[in-house]
Amino acid sequence: MGGRSRARWAAAALGITGLLCAALGAVMIVVLPSFIRQQVAKNVRISPSSLSFNMWKEIPVPFYMSVYFFDVVNPDEVLQGGRPEVRERGPYVYRQFRQKRNISFHDNDTVSFREHCTFQFQPERSRGSESDYIVLPNILLMAASAMMEHQPASLKLIMTLAFSTLGQRAFMNRTVGQVMWGYEDPLVHLISKYLPQMFPIKGKFGLFLEMNNSDSGLFTVFTGVKNLSRIHLVDKWNGLGKVNFWHSDQCNMINGTSGQMWPPFMTPESSLQFYSPEACRSMRLVYREQGVFQGIPTYRFSAPSTLFANGSVYPPNEGFCPCLESGIQNISSCRFGAPLFLSHPHFYNADPVLVERVLGLHPNAEEHALFLDIHPVTGIPMNCSVKLQLSLYIKAIKGIGQTGKIEPVVLPLLWFGQSGTMEGKPLSTFYTQLVLLPNILHYVQYVLLALGSALLLILVVCQVRSQEKCYLFWSGSKKGSDAKEAMQAYSESLMTSAPKGAVLQEARL
């Protein structure tokens, strides 16, 4: 009895364990995806209690801005109508620090902030120093001349005399630091004093002067606490629901996020949209391919060929015109009327005629295309490289002697790439909590289901085999009993006296 009882208890324990494992595995398969979505939603929303809040508030990823200048090799020839030749100089690399300030939460599921930004030069990463001299078009002179093109000859003469008095020429020789962060110049003071409406500059002029130790405006974005699908999307910028730089409602729309994080649970049908104050417009990137970054699955998004296309090639961009060749965007309407253009570096993805007009340009996708690698489950960038070029449209202006015989050309000034890669402790924490643990749970659910099914199968097999043994034993016992009974009957028959007639018959035989 003791052996049978232990066997029954073992069978019962095996069955219960298998049933529990199988049930737990099945429940996890049903519940786990929803649980993971809830945890992701909880930790990516903009809330002091979320896992990503500190990352959102002060980006722990080191960001760098690499600047490449187009040094004009033949300025005198250009003044005589020759084709410009440029030489790329750089990179001049700056560490970019970003921190959100003046954070205010509102009742309509939004939060407002200003992102303060500073730059620090990185000599060890740079090819050259900020004291390097670069020959570039005199941006203020050429811009002011272009704006005077249709003014009376008398005003042009006054401007020519003013330029001569101040020693201004069509091309300038300035250091990298001066072009980046500002320089003092008699022309700057003249414009500040007499033409403040033309260029609202004070004291100094530099291409990145307003970006250093400043912010790009007041952003109001959705937190995702009440509606996760709208998380990070811009509600207003500087209090505006749309801008008024362009000539169509579509081009003036503020779409997407502020350019740092996006809504979670992306698919290949998703697109990345963000508003760029520097470009004065919203931009849209499209899905290209899947990838893996440091063990983390990613989606790569890049710029479509229509991003800077002109209105004749891509009609929705007509609102950004007046346009020149396709592949460059006129941003004069948001840069005080100065004939500045935005594009990919080296006119990549633009009309080939732009490259042909300037010697020294070599566009290629590997060096000049922009991309963002996003973790699709959380919408957080893992690796990004945003590259843009700033160019100036220059030409001879009749009546302004300093412009000489310059043939009309879109001349590149510089291009810059902003890059950031998640690394170190932030990468380790992100990988552990948002990739490794979900993967472990994903495999555990199937292991439990398989283990439970195997234990139940073993129990069934054991039960079937046990019943077969009992049947064989019972069958064998029954056959032995029948034989024993037959033998006993025969023996008894021999010991019983036979009738006499029978004995006589046997004797006769």
DOMAR-467845 format. One line per field, with one value per residue (C-alpha): residue number from 1; residue in three letters; x, y, z. Coordinates in nm, 4 decimals. Example, Ala and Ser with C-alpha at 12.3 -4.5 7.8 and 13.67 -1.06 7.14 Angstrom:
num = [1; 2] $
residuo = [ALA; SER] $
u = [1.2300; 1.3670] $
v = [-0.4500; -0.1060] $
w = [0.7800; 0.7140] $
END
This chain:
num = [1; 2; 3; 4; 5; 6; 7; 8; 9; 10; 11; 12; 13; 14; 15; 16; 17; 18; 19; 20; 21; 22; 23; 24; 25; 26; 27; 28; 29; 30; 31; 32; 33; 34; 35; 36; 37; 38; 39; 40; 41; 42; 43; 44; 45; 46; 47; 48; 49; 50; 51; 52; 53; 54; 55; 56; 57; 58; 59; 60; 61; 62; 63; 64; 65; 66; 67; 68; 69; 70; 71; 72; 73; 74; 75; 76; 77; 78; 79; 80; 81; 82; 83; 84; 85; 86; 87; 88; 89; 90; 91; 92; 93; 94; 95; 96; 97; 98; 99; 100; 101; 102; 103; 104; 105; 106; 107; 108; 109; 110; 111; 112; 113; 114; 115; 116; 117; 118; 119; 120; 121; 122; 123; 124; 125; 126; 127; 128; 129; 130; 131; 132; 133; 134; 135; 136; 137; 138; 139; 140; 141; 142; 143; 144; 145; 146; 147; 148; 149; 150; 151; 152; 153; 154; 155; 156; 157; 158; 159; 160; 161; 162; 163; 164; 165; 166; 167; 168; 169; 170; 171; 172; 173; 174; 175; 176; 177; 178; 179; 180; 181; 182; 183; 184; 185; 186; 187; 188; 189; 190; 191; 192; 193; 194; 195; 196; 197; 198; 199; 200; 201; 202; 203; 204; 205; 206; 207; 208; 209; 210; 211; 212; 213; 214; 215; 216; 217; 218; 219; 220; 221; 222; 223; 224; 225; 226; 227; 228; 229; 230; 231; 232; 233; 234; 235; 236; 237; 238; 239; 240; 241; 242; 243; 244; 245; 246; 247; 248; 249; 250; 251; 252; 253; 254; 255; 256; 257; 258; 259; 260; 261; 262; 263; 264; 265; 266; 267; 268; 269; 270; 271; 272; 273; 274; 275; 276; 277; 278; 279; 280; 281; 282; 283; 284; 285; 286; 287; 288; 289; 290; 291; 292; 293; 294; 295; 296; 297; 298; 299; 300; 301; 302; 303; 304; 305; 306; 307; 308; 309; 310; 311; 312; 313; 314; 315; 316; 317; 318; 319; 320; 321; 322; 323; 324; 325; 326; 327; 328; 329; 330; 331; 332; 333; 334; 335; 336; 337; 338; 339; 340; 341; 342; 343; 344; 345; 346; 347; 348; 349; 350; 351; 352; 353; 354; 355; 356; 357; 358; 359; 360; 361; 362; 363; 364; 365; 366; 367; 368; 369; 370; 371; 372; 373; 374; 375; 376; 377; 378; 379; 380; 381; 382; 383; 384; 385; 386; 387; 388; 389; 390; 391; 392; 393; 394; 395; 396; 397; 398; 399; 400; 401; 402; 403; 404; 405; 406; 407; 408; 409; 410; 411; 412; 413; 414; 415; 416; 417; 418; 419; 420; 421; 422; 423; 424; 425; 426; 427; 428; 429; 430; 431; 432; 433; 434; 435; 436; 437; 438; 439; 440; 441; 442; 443; 444; 445; 446; 447; 448; 449; 450; 451; 452; 453; 454; 455; 456; 457; 458; 459; 460; 461; 462; 463; 464; 465; 466; 467; 468; 469; 470; 471; 472; 473; 474; 475; 476; 477; 478; 479; 480; 481; 482; 483; 484; 485; 486; 487; 488; 489; 490; 491; 492; 493; 494; 495; 496; 497; 498; 499; 500; 501; 502; 503; 504; 505; 506; 507; 508; 509] $
residuo = [MET; GLY; GLY; ARG; SER; ARG; ALA; ARG; TRP; ALA; ALA; ALA; ALA; LEU; GLY; ILE; THR; GLY; LEU; LEU; CYS; ALA; ALA; LEU; GLY; ALA; VAL; MET; ILE; VAL; VAL; LEU; PRO; SER; PHE; ILE; ARG; GLN; GLN; VAL; ALA; LYS; ASN; VAL; ARG; ILE; SER; PRO; SER; SER; LEU; SER; PHE; ASN; MET; TRP; LYS; GLU; ILE; PRO; VAL; PRO; PHE; TYR; MET; SER; VAL; TYR; PHE; PHE; ASP; VAL; VAL; ASN; PRO; ASP; GLU; VAL; LEU; GLN; GLY; GLY; ARG; PRO; GLU; VAL; ARG; GLU; ARG; GLY; PRO; TYR; VAL; TYR; ARG; GLN; PHE; ARG; GLN; LYS; ARG; ASN; ILE; SER; PHE; HIS; ASP; ASN; ASP; THR; VAL; SER; PHE; ARG; GLU; HIS; CYS; THR; PHE; GLN; PHE; GLN; PRO; GLU; ARG; SER; ARG; GLY; SER; GLU; SER; ASP; TYR; ILE; VAL; LEU; PRO; ASN; ILE; LEU; LEU; MET; ALA; ALA; SER; ALA; MET; MET; GLU; HIS; GLN; PRO; ALA; SER; LEU; LYS; LEU; ILE; MET; THR; LEU; ALA; PHE; SER; THR; LEU; GLY; GLN; ARG; ALA; PHE; MET; ASN; ARG; THR; VAL; GLY; GLN; VAL; MET; TRP; GLY; TYR; GLU; ASP; PRO; LEU; VAL; HIS; LEU; ILE; SER; LYS; TYR; LEU; PRO; GLN; MET; PHE; PRO; ILE; LYS; GLY; LYS; PHE; GLY; LEU; PHE; LEU; GLU; MET; ASN; ASN; SER; ASP; SER; GLY; LEU; PHE; THR; VAL; PHE; THR; GLY; VAL; LYS; ASN; LEU; SER; ARG; ILE; HIS; LEU; VAL; ASP; LYS; TRP; ASN; GLY; LEU; GLY; LYS; VAL; ASN; PHE; TRP; HIS; SER; ASP; GLN; CYS; ASN; MET; ILE; ASN; GLY; THR; SER; GLY; GLN; MET; TRP; PRO; PRO; PHE; MET; THR; PRO; GLU; SER; SER; LEU; GLN; PHE; TYR; SER; PRO; GLU; ALA; CYS; ARG; SER; MET; ARG; LEU; VAL; TYR; ARG; GLU; GLN; GLY; VAL; PHE; GLN; GLY; ILE; PRO; THR; TYR; ARG; PHE; SER; ALA; PRO; SER; THR; LEU; PHE; ALA; ASN; GLY; SER; VAL; TYR; PRO; PRO; ASN; GLU; GLY; PHE; CYS; PRO; CYS; LEU; GLU; SER; GLY; ILE; GLN; ASN; ILE; SER; SER; CYS; ARG; PHE; GLY; ALA; PRO; LEU; PHE; LEU; SER; HIS; PRO; HIS; PHE; TYR; ASN; ALA; ASP; PRO; VAL; LEU; VAL; GLU; ARG; VAL; LEU; GLY; LEU; HIS; PRO; ASN; ALA; GLU; GLU; HIS; ALA; LEU; PHE; LEU; ASP; ILE; HIS; PRO; VAL; THR; GLY; ILE; PRO; MET; ASN; CYS; SER; VAL; LYS; LEU; GLN; LEU; SER; LEU; TYR; ILE; LYS; ALA; ILE; LYS; GLY; ILE; GLY; GLN; THR; GLY; LYS; ILE; GLU; PRO; VAL; VAL; LEU; PRO; LEU; LEU; TRP; PHE; GLY; GLN; SER; GLY; THR; MET; GLU; GLY; LYS; PRO; LEU; SER; THR; PHE; TYR; THR; GLN; LEU; VAL; LEU; LEU; PRO; ASN; ILE; LEU; HIS; TYR; VAL; GLN; TYR; VAL; LEU; LEU; ALA; LEU; GLY; SER; ALA; LEU; LEU; LEU; ILE; LEU; VAL; VAL; CYS; GLN; VAL; ARG; SER; GLN; GLU; LYS; CYS; TYR; LEU; PHE; TRP; SER; GLY; SER; LYS; LYS; GLY; SER; ASP; ALA; LYS; GLU; ALA; MET; GLN; ALA; TYR; SER; GLU; SER; LEU; MET; THR; SER; ALA; PRO; LYS; GLY; ALA; VAL; LEU; GLN; GLU; ALA; ARG; LEU] $
u = [0.0000; 0.2853; 0.4397; 0.1078; 0.0267; 0.3595; 0.3142; -0.0284; 0.1047; 0.3927; 0.1523; -0.0745; 0.2186; 0.3438; 0.0008; -0.0536; 0.2928; 0.2426; -0.1033; 0.0228; 0.3177; 0.1010; -0.1665; 0.0890; 0.2557; -0.0795; -0.1827; 0.1507; 0.1082; -0.2296; -0.1453; 0.2258; 0.1893; -0.0692; 0.1452; 0.4517; 0.2489; 0.1223; 0.4753; 0.6097; 0.3212; 0.3843; 0.7574; 0.7717; 0.5077; 0.6235; 0.5696; 0.8066; 0.7177; 0.8157; 1.1421; 1.2291; 1.1475; 1.5053; 1.6232; 1.3653; 1.4525; 1.8270; 1.9373; 2.2143; 2.3312; 2.6386; 2.5447; 2.8043; 2.7801; 3.0411; 3.0764; 3.2396; 3.3167; 3.3424; 3.6564; 3.6424; 3.9695; 3.9305; 3.7372; 3.8973; 3.7990; 3.4428; 3.4246; 3.5219; 3.2468; 3.4398; 3.3030; 3.3543; 3.5876; 3.5567; 3.7609; 3.5916; 3.7502; 3.6809; 3.5217; 3.5136; 3.3415; 3.1359; 2.9831; 2.6205; 2.4546; 2.0754; 1.8629; 1.4919; 1.4047; 1.0892; 0.8964; 0.5247; 0.2500; -0.0987; -0.4470; -0.4974; -0.2371; 0.0455; 0.3743; 0.5679; 0.9443; 1.2428; 1.5428; 1.8603; 2.1551; 2.5279; 2.8265; 3.1833; 3.4597; 3.6281; 3.9871; 4.0646; 3.7756; 3.8338; 4.0528; 4.1680; 4.1074; 3.8632; 4.1466; 4.1647; 4.0860; 3.8173; 3.7303; 3.3533; 3.1114; 3.0501; 2.7051; 2.5801; 2.7072; 2.5714; 2.2397; 2.1950; 2.2880; 2.0321; 1.7642; 1.8496; 1.8303; 1.5034; 1.5641; 1.6408; 1.9926; 2.0498; 2.0077; 2.2405; 2.5024; 2.4740; 2.5139; 2.8194; 2.9820; 2.8975; 3.0511; 3.3658; 3.3974; 3.3680; 3.6196; 3.3672; 3.4305; 3.2236; 3.4356; 3.5674; 3.8507; 3.7326; 3.8219; 3.6017; 3.5191; 3.4121; 3.1873; 3.0328; 2.9868; 2.9996; 3.2360; 3.2314; 3.2433; 3.1679; 2.8978; 2.7352; 2.7235; 2.5887; 2.3060; 2.2275; 2.2014; 2.0310; 1.8663; 1.7535; 1.4447; 1.6647; 1.8796; 1.7796; 2.1348; 2.3045; 2.6765; 2.7921; 2.6998; 2.7578; 2.5804; 2.5358; 2.5409; 2.1748; 2.2022; 2.4705; 2.3705; 2.0105; 1.6969; 1.4929; 1.1647; 0.8826; 0.7527; 0.4233; 0.3885; 0.1480; 0.2564; 0.0794; -0.0629; -0.4227; -0.3692; -0.0560; -0.1003; -0.0278; 0.2780; 0.5589; 0.3522; 0.3816; 0.0675; 0.2172; 0.5504; 0.5941; 0.2195; 0.1452; -0.0475; 0.1105; 0.3774; 0.3334; 0.6640; 0.5278; 0.2611; 0.0311; -0.1476; 0.0101; 0.3647; 0.2893; 0.1600; 0.3540; 0.3549; 0.5192; 0.7356; 1.0113; 1.2622; 1.3906; 1.1379; 0.8362; 0.5204; 0.5853; 0.4749; 0.5906; 0.5367; 0.7041; 0.4054; 0.4970; 0.6782; 0.8861; 0.7695; 0.9243; 0.9243; 1.2636; 1.2816; 1.6138; 1.4505; 1.1249; 0.9247; 0.8143; 1.0061; 0.9012; 1.1269; 1.0160; 1.0887; 1.3786; 1.4795; 1.5095; 1.8380; 2.0054; 2.2021; 2.4051; 2.1599; 1.8561; 1.6164; 1.5698; 1.3850; 1.5884; 1.4141; 1.5668; 1.4704; 1.2640; 1.3910; 1.1030; 1.2095; 1.3700; 1.2145; 1.0717; 0.7048; 0.7303; 0.8736; 0.6619; 0.3504; 0.2939; 0.6243; 0.4957; 0.4230; 0.7977; 0.8656; 0.9880; 1.2134; 1.5215; 1.6438; 1.4940; 1.6741; 1.7265; 1.4756; 1.4522; 1.4483; 1.4767; 1.1244; 1.2320; 1.5830; 1.5015; 1.4919; 1.8535; 1.8846; 1.9754; 1.8988; 1.8772; 1.9671; 2.1502; 2.5339; 2.7087; 2.3618; 2.3015; 1.9637; 1.9370; 1.9349; 2.2820; 2.3178; 2.3773; 2.6837; 2.8086; 2.8153; 3.0555; 3.3877; 3.4888; 3.1519; 3.1196; 2.7734; 2.7256; 2.4692; 2.7145; 2.8538; 2.5676; 2.2347; 2.0593; 1.8986; 1.7505; 1.7597; 1.4592; 1.3631; 1.0122; 0.8572; 0.9440; 0.9996; 1.3380; 1.6324; 1.9329; 2.1533; 2.1009; 2.2836; 2.1076; 2.3019; 2.2065; 2.3788; 2.3433; 2.4060; 2.3920; 2.2585; 2.5013; 2.5104; 2.6171; 2.3747; 2.3762; 2.4649; 2.6521; 3.0175; 3.1310; 2.9378; 3.1522; 3.0545; 2.9521; 2.7467; 2.4279; 2.5124; 2.3973; 2.7267; 2.7569; 2.8740; 2.8915; 2.7227; 2.6794; 2.5932; 2.4314; 2.4916; 2.4159; 2.4534; 2.3123; 2.5964; 2.7279; 2.4911; 2.1825; 2.2268; 2.2754; 1.9662; 1.7588; 1.8703; 1.8072; 1.4637; 1.3146; 1.4804; 1.6378; 1.3581; 1.0766; 1.2762; 1.3302; 0.9603; 0.8797; 1.0853; 0.9772; 0.6112; 0.6872; 0.9253; 0.6543; 0.3958; 0.6306; 0.7385; 0.3797; 0.2746; 0.5720; 0.4903; 0.1264; 0.2311; 0.4652; 0.1818; -0.0548; 0.2073; 0.2797; -0.0885; -0.1392; 0.1607; 0.0490; -0.2952; -0.1348; 0.0761; -0.2291; -0.4215; -0.1381; -0.1002; -0.4715; -0.4842; -0.1871; -0.3345; -0.6638; -0.4991; -0.2936; -0.5994; -0.7871; -0.4977; -0.4682; -0.8364; -0.8169; -0.5209; -0.6959; -1.0103; -0.8047; -0.6283; -0.9561; -1.0920; -0.8040; -0.8658; -1.2344; -1.3296; -1.4290; -1.7391; -1.6780; -1.7994; -1.5420; -1.2645; -1.3626; -1.3661; -1.0155; -0.8973; -1.0288; -0.8474] $
v = [0.0000; 0.2420; 0.2173; 0.2656; 0.5697; 0.7362; 0.6717; 0.8318; 1.1369; 1.1722; 1.1478; 1.4090; 1.6471; 1.5977; 1.6702; 1.9806; 2.1202; 2.0611; 2.2140; 2.5244; 2.5744; 2.5342; 2.7657; 3.0305; 3.0156; 3.0487; 3.3402; 3.5161; 3.4768; 3.6477; 3.9102; 3.9936; 4.2084; 4.4244; 4.4436; 4.5535; 4.8195; 4.9500; 4.9655; 5.1406; 5.3892; 5.4533; 5.5114; 5.7177; 5.9772; 6.3214; 6.2948; 6.3292; 5.9703; 5.8175; 5.6382; 5.8631; 6.1987; 6.2828; 6.1742; 6.4064; 6.6935; 6.6795; 6.4534; 6.2262; 6.1366; 6.3380; 6.5505; 6.6943; 6.9469; 6.9149; 7.2210; 7.2161; 7.5459; 7.6017; 7.8121; 8.0094; 7.9481; 8.2045; 8.5112; 8.7495; 8.5268; 8.5062; 8.8873; 8.8832; 8.6359; 8.3109; 7.9886; 7.9627; 7.6963; 7.5890; 7.3754; 7.1986; 7.2803; 7.0983; 6.9459; 7.1981; 7.0009; 7.1360; 6.9506; 7.0493; 7.0631; 7.0743; 7.1290; 7.2026; 7.4962; 7.6779; 7.3500; 7.4085; 7.1429; 7.2449; 7.1015; 7.0190; 6.7389; 6.9644; 7.0889; 7.4030; 7.4441; 7.6248; 7.4141; 7.5967; 7.5129; 7.5780; 7.4778; 7.3932; 7.3598; 7.0166; 7.0561; 6.6846; 6.5957; 6.8828; 6.9185; 7.2731; 7.5454; 7.8329; 8.0700; 7.9297; 8.1904; 8.1169; 8.3117; 8.3431; 8.5807; 8.8936; 8.7820; 9.1209; 9.3074; 9.0550; 9.0241; 9.4025; 9.4401; 9.1790; 9.3556; 9.6835; 9.5333; 9.7044; 10.0297; 10.3631; 10.4174; 10.7016; 10.4699; 10.2173; 10.4864; 10.5875; 10.2253; 10.1823; 10.4873; 10.3615; 10.0230; 10.1896; 10.4170; 10.1216; 9.9164; 9.6466; 9.3952; 9.1117; 8.8477; 8.8502; 8.6695; 8.5794; 8.3207; 8.0221; 8.1566; 8.4938; 8.3409; 8.1058; 8.3244; 8.6781; 8.9569; 9.3334; 9.5306; 9.8880; 9.7553; 9.5715; 9.8937; 10.0880; 9.8420; 9.8233; 10.2027; 10.3017; 9.9837; 9.7799; 9.6634; 9.5054; 9.2940; 9.3018; 9.2436; 9.4088; 9.4582; 9.1400; 8.9234; 8.5465; 8.2575; 8.0644; 8.3606; 8.3266; 7.9520; 7.9599; 8.0078; 8.0547; 7.8601; 7.8055; 7.9340; 7.8271; 7.4825; 7.3441; 6.9701; 6.6957; 6.4821; 6.1604; 6.1095; 6.1260; 6.0398; 5.8424; 5.8741; 6.2502; 6.2293; 6.4744; 6.6300; 7.0094; 7.1972; 7.5456; 7.7151; 8.0614; 8.0564; 7.9918; 7.7009; 7.7720; 8.0046; 8.2759; 8.2568; 8.0741; 8.1110; 7.8176; 7.6852; 7.3437; 7.4826; 7.6984; 7.4057; 7.3016; 6.9219; 6.6487; 6.6763; 6.9117; 6.6702; 6.4643; 6.1873; 6.0467; 5.8500; 5.4816; 5.1640; 5.2601; 5.0516; 5.0640; 5.2741; 5.5420; 5.8637; 6.1025; 6.4612; 6.7451; 7.1226; 7.2917; 7.6566; 7.6939; 7.5901; 7.7709; 7.4690; 7.1165; 6.8289; 6.4726; 6.1669; 5.8293; 5.4684; 5.3036; 4.9790; 4.7781; 4.7579; 4.6804; 4.9256; 4.7784; 4.4880; 4.7168; 4.6797; 5.0036; 5.1573; 5.3864; 5.6990; 5.9298; 6.2305; 6.1673; 6.3108; 6.5601; 6.7269; 7.0276; 6.9799; 7.2902; 7.3387; 7.2192; 6.8826; 6.8451; 7.0679; 7.0675; 7.2598; 7.5450; 7.7364; 7.7579; 7.9407; 8.1605; 7.8704; 7.8171; 7.4704; 7.1716; 7.0452; 7.3796; 7.5663; 7.9418; 8.0523; 8.4268; 8.4865; 8.3761; 8.5245; 8.8943; 8.8741; 8.7581; 8.5211; 8.2141; 7.8558; 7.5286; 7.1908; 6.8651; 6.8986; 6.9395; 6.9708; 6.5992; 6.4972; 6.8331; 6.9373; 6.8473; 7.1965; 7.3339; 7.1119; 7.1937; 7.5673; 7.5297; 7.3467; 7.1293; 6.9709; 6.5925; 6.4838; 6.1252; 5.9427; 5.7919; 6.1275; 6.3673; 6.1889; 6.2409; 5.9646; 5.8786; 5.5300; 5.4966; 5.2227; 5.1604; 5.0390; 5.3569; 5.6181; 5.7106; 5.7800; 5.5513; 5.7030; 6.0135; 6.2206; 6.5324; 6.7132; 7.0440; 7.3001; 7.6786; 7.8587; 8.2189; 8.3281; 8.5846; 8.7811; 9.1190; 9.3983; 9.6778; 10.0049; 9.8477; 9.8321; 9.5917; 9.3058; 9.3274; 9.0855; 8.7925; 8.5406; 8.4247; 8.1220; 7.9514; 7.9411; 7.7029; 7.8702; 7.5726; 7.2496; 7.1034; 6.7654; 6.7172; 6.3675; 6.1787; 5.8166; 5.6572; 5.5008; 5.4214; 5.3910; 5.5320; 5.2690; 4.9908; 5.0955; 5.1294; 4.7892; 4.6104; 4.7525; 4.7949; 4.5221; 4.2477; 4.2016; 4.1962; 3.9439; 3.7235; 3.7347; 3.6599; 3.3394; 3.2432; 3.2260; 2.9687; 2.7738; 2.7484; 2.6397; 2.3781; 2.2525; 2.2257; 2.0408; 1.8024; 1.7234; 1.6554; 1.4341; 1.2377; 1.1895; 1.0622; 0.8213; 0.6869; 0.6342; 0.4493; 0.2232; 0.1541; 0.0398; -0.1940; -0.3649; -0.4207; -0.5700; -0.8071; -0.9173; -0.9817; -1.1667; -1.3875; -1.4760; -1.5841; -1.8230; -1.9950; -2.0520; -2.2243; -2.4691; -2.5548; -2.6341; -2.8647; -3.0614; -3.1112; -3.2487; -3.4982; -3.6298; -3.6780; -3.8752; -4.1240; -4.1943; -4.2669; -4.6472; -4.7282; -4.9398; -5.3136; -5.3183; -5.0711; -5.2784; -5.5916; -5.4045; -5.2833; -5.6358; -5.7715; -5.5032] $
w = [0.0000; 0.0807; -0.2691; -0.4455; -0.2307; -0.3056; -0.6754; -0.6673; -0.4835; -0.7325; -1.0249; -0.8698; -0.8072; -1.1627; -1.3032; -1.0907; -1.1779; -1.5467; -1.5387; -1.3543; -1.5916; -1.8997; -1.7612; -1.6592; -2.0007; -2.1792; -1.9567; -2.0213; -2.3991; -2.3744; -2.1102; -2.1693; -2.4857; -2.3131; -1.9973; -2.1969; -2.3789; -2.0458; -1.9040; -2.2139; -2.2073; -1.8390; -1.8838; -2.2041; -2.1203; -2.0095; -1.6365; -1.3391; -1.2452; -1.5810; -1.6512; -1.9467; -1.7833; -1.6838; -2.0287; -2.1832; -1.9484; -2.0044; -2.2853; -2.1500; -2.4994; -2.6058; -2.9070; -3.1419; -3.4210; -3.6941; -3.9194; -4.2636; -4.4418; -4.8169; -4.8500; -5.1774; -5.3605; -5.6435; -5.5187; -5.7719; -6.0632; -5.9335; -5.9290; -6.2973; -6.3845; -6.3374; -6.1936; -5.8148; -5.6819; -5.3186; -5.0828; -4.7944; -4.4566; -4.1334; -3.9463; -3.6645; -3.3916; -3.1021; -2.8087; -2.7795; -2.4352; -2.4142; -2.1073; -2.0827; -1.8610; -1.7510; -1.7564; -1.6910; -1.6998; -1.8120; -1.7590; -2.1281; -2.1221; -2.2450; -2.1089; -2.2044; -2.1982; -2.3423; -2.4379; -2.3469; -2.5695; -2.5429; -2.7568; -2.6595; -2.9165; -2.9218; -3.0525; -3.0266; -3.2585; -3.5025; -3.8071; -3.7507; -3.4933; -3.4550; -3.5461; -3.9019; -4.1685; -4.4262; -4.7433; -4.7793; -4.9496; -4.7449; -4.6368; -4.5181; -4.8264; -5.0758; -4.8945; -4.8688; -5.2367; -5.3435; -5.1420; -5.3209; -5.6701; -5.7659; -5.5798; -5.7545; -5.8896; -5.6452; -5.3460; -5.5038; -5.5514; -5.1866; -5.0847; -5.3091; -5.1523; -4.8034; -4.8778; -5.0125; -4.7115; -4.4750; -4.6760; -4.7653; -5.0441; -5.1955; -5.0212; -4.6657; -4.4881; -4.1368; -3.8747; -3.8091; -3.4633; -3.6065; -3.8717; -3.6162; -3.3100; -3.4414; -3.5356; -3.5022; -3.8231; -3.9312; -4.1655; -3.8761; -3.6730; -3.9737; -4.0306; -3.6577; -3.6410; -3.9648; -4.1012; -3.7974; -3.9866; -4.2551; -4.0221; -3.6534; -3.5330; -3.2389; -3.2058; -3.3787; -3.6743; -3.6803; -3.8476; -3.5202; -3.2843; -3.1841; -3.1241; -2.8533; -2.4907; -2.5958; -2.6855; -3.0005; -2.8620; -2.6329; -2.7216; -2.5922; -2.6521; -2.5464; -2.2498; -2.3514; -1.9994; -2.1219; -2.4887; -2.5680; -2.9441; -2.9211; -2.6970; -2.7895; -3.0698; -3.0802; -2.9825; -3.0151; -3.0794; -2.9282; -2.8747; -3.2433; -3.3878; -3.7268; -3.8663; -4.1286; -4.3191; -4.6235; -4.8919; -4.8153; -4.5090; -4.5591; -4.5551; -4.2508; -4.0429; -3.7320; -3.7591; -3.5576; -3.2486; -3.1353; -3.2900; -2.9961; -2.9257; -3.1077; -3.0170; -2.9355; -3.1141; -3.4618; -3.7734; -4.1156; -4.2253; -3.9682; -4.0585; -3.8500; -3.8477; -3.6507; -3.6460; -3.6926; -3.5774; -3.7633; -4.0922; -4.0017; -4.1170; -4.0408; -4.1947; -4.2636; -4.2763; -4.4120; -4.3140; -4.4982; -4.3286; -4.0087; -3.8246; -3.4941; -3.2812; -2.9932; -2.9698; -2.9850; -3.2821; -3.4756; -3.7679; -3.9912; -4.1199; -4.3801; -4.5912; -4.9043; -5.2304; -5.2193; -4.8917; -5.0648; -5.4083; -5.5740; -5.6549; -6.0157; -5.9071; -5.5919; -5.5948; -5.2120; -5.1809; -5.3971; -5.0767; -5.0035; -5.3295; -5.5009; -5.5957; -5.8052; -5.9040; -5.7279; -5.4190; -5.2437; -5.0283; -5.0229; -4.6550; -4.7211; -4.5877; -4.2398; -4.2609; -4.3022; -4.6807; -4.7188; -5.0206; -4.8149; -4.9186; -4.7271; -4.8774; -4.8252; -4.8152; -5.1503; -5.3118; -5.2625; -5.4103; -5.5918; -5.9555; -6.0987; -6.2471; -5.8963; -5.8586; -6.2068; -6.1346; -5.8396; -5.8613; -5.5667; -5.4769; -5.4486; -5.3280; -5.2126; -4.9995; -4.7493; -4.6358; -4.7007; -4.6415; -4.3095; -4.1022; -3.7630; -3.6066; -3.3750; -3.1281; -3.2663; -2.9389; -2.7428; -3.0161; -2.8649; -3.1029; -3.0667; -3.3339; -3.5434; -3.8017; -3.9302; -4.2040; -4.3669; -4.5861; -4.5891; -4.9191; -5.0390; -5.3754; -5.5177; -5.8419; -5.9813; -5.8927; -6.1459; -5.9751; -5.6819; -5.7819; -5.5117; -5.6760; -5.9923; -6.2689; -6.0499; -6.2460; -6.0669; -5.8527; -5.5348; -5.3465; -5.0476; -4.7262; -4.4910; -4.3975; -4.0527; -3.9120; -3.5720; -3.4404; -3.1218; -3.0198; -2.7075; -2.5101; -2.1616; -1.8656; -2.0466; -2.3188; -2.0603; -1.8628; -2.1775; -2.3081; -1.9773; -1.8999; -2.2454; -2.4509; -2.2368; -1.9793; -2.2387; -2.4434; -2.1369; -2.0523; -2.4162; -2.4068; -2.0528; -2.1575; -2.4262; -2.2004; -1.9344; -2.1882; -2.3352; -1.9895; -1.8679; -2.1828; -2.1479; -1.7828; -1.8649; -2.1559; -1.9291; -1.6786; -1.9474; -2.0829; -1.7342; -1.6657; -1.9924; -1.9283; -1.5712; -1.6904; -1.9477; -1.6803; -1.4599; -1.7497; -1.8387; -1.4801; -1.4449; -1.7775; -1.6837; -1.3455; -1.4985; -1.7477; -1.4730; -1.2593; -1.5438; -1.6085; -1.2426; -1.2191; -1.5278; -1.3824; -1.0497; -1.2251; -1.4241; -1.1158; -0.9383; -1.2343; -1.2163; -0.8527; -0.9079; -0.9639; -1.3210; -1.4092; -1.4628; -1.8147; -1.9018; -1.7400; -1.9301; -2.2582; -2.1883; -2.1035; -2.4267; -2.6184] $
END
